[in-house]
Amino acid sequence: RCSRDWSSDVCSSDLVDRWPGVRPFRLEAFALAVDTKTPVVPIAVRGARTMLRFGTHYPRRADVSVRVGVPIRPDGQGWDAVLALRNSVRAEILRLVGEPDLYYDNGSLGADRS
């Protein structure tokens, strides 16, 4: 269990590429939050894709902003609580970042990458 003075910075989406949009989230952070009854703070980074171009290792000049949402507390226990927390955080991040949602309920990416 996490103590009151414990915190974690877990990234739930670790893929950055040239296509704009919010990709599927990894569930480990949400499972940990539900297990420890720890709120999740939604954070959206805008402009990083422009600054860190796909296939390059050198940043370019770009306007980058970070928007922080209000903490979202897990409600309940178990897998349903993990998914509900993920969905709530995802909705807030989508609102904050202003990019399309690339995840469908069936688990497929919504963008055609062919």
C-alpha positions in Angstrom: 0.0 0.0 0.0 1.1 3.6 -0.6 1.5 5.9 2.3 0.1 9.4 2.4 3.4 10.9 1.5 4.0 8.6 -1.5 3.5 9.7 -5.0 4.2 8.3 -8.5 4.6 9.7 -11.9 3.4 7.0 -14.2 2.9 7.6 -17.8 -0.2 5.8 -19.1 0.5 6.5 -22.8 4.0 6.1 -23.9 3.8 6.4 -27.7 4.6 9.6 -29.6 4.5 9.5 -33.3 3.5 11.9 -36.2 -0.3 11.2 -36.0 -2.2 13.5 -33.7 -4.5 12.0 -31.2 -4.8 10.3 -27.9 -3.9 6.6 -28.1 -4.9 3.7 -25.9 -3.7 4.0 -22.3 -1.7 1.3 -20.4 -3.8 0.2 -17.4 -1.1 -0.4 -14.8 -1.3 3.2 -13.4 -5.1 2.9 -13.1 -4.9 -0.5 -11.4 -2.3 0.9 -8.9 -4.5 3.9 -8.3 -7.6 1.7 -7.6 -5.6 -0.7 -5.4 -4.2 2.2 -3.3 -7.3 4.5 -3.5 -5.0 7.2 -4.9 -6.4 10.0 -7.1 -5.0 10.3 -10.7 -4.1 13.8 -11.9 -4.8 14.1 -15.7 -2.0 16.0 -17.5 -2.0 16.9 -21.2 1.0 18.1 -23.1 0.2 20.1 -26.2 2.8 20.9 -28.9 5.4 18.3 -28.1 4.7 16.4 -31.3 5.7 19.5 -33.3 8.8 20.1 -31.2 9.9 16.4 -31.3 9.4 15.4 -34.9 8.9 11.7 -35.7 12.2 10.0 -36.7 14.5 12.8 -35.4 16.4 13.2 -32.2 16.7 17.0 -32.2 13.9 19.2 -30.9 12.7 22.2 -32.9 11.2 25.4 -31.8 7.6 25.1 -30.9 5.0 26.3 -28.5 4.5 23.6 -25.9 2.0 23.8 -23.1 1.1 21.6 -20.2 -2.5 21.6 -18.9 -3.3 20.0 -15.5 -6.7 18.7 -14.7 -8.3 18.2 -11.3 -7.5 14.9 -9.5 -9.9 12.1 -10.2 -10.5 9.6 -7.4 -11.1 5.9 -8.0 -14.6 4.7 -7.2 -14.9 1.1 -6.1 -12.6 -1.9 -6.5 -11.7 -4.4 -9.1 -11.5 -4.4 -12.9 -14.6 -2.4 -13.4 -13.2 0.4 -11.2 -9.9 0.3 -13.1 -11.8 0.7 -16.4 -14.1 3.4 -15.0 -11.1 5.4 -13.7 -9.3 5.1 -17.1 -12.4 6.3 -18.9 -12.8 9.3 -16.6 -9.1 10.3 -16.9 -9.2 9.7 -20.7 -12.2 12.0 -21.1 -10.5 14.8 -19.1 -7.2 14.4 -21.0 -9.1 14.6 -24.3 -10.8 17.8 -23.2 -7.5 19.3 -22.1 -5.4 18.3 -25.1 -7.9 19.0 -27.9 -6.8 16.1 -30.1 -8.9 13.2 -31.5 -9.6 10.0 -29.6 -7.8 7.2 -31.4 -9.2 4.4 -29.2 -12.4 2.5 -29.9 -14.1 0.2 -27.4 -13.1 -2.8 -29.4 -9.4 -1.9 -28.7 -8.5 -0.9 -32.2 -6.8 2.3 -33.2 -9.1 4.7 -35.0 -6.5 6.2 -37.3 -5.8 4.4 -40.6 -2.0 4.0 -40.7 -1.7 2.3 -44.0 
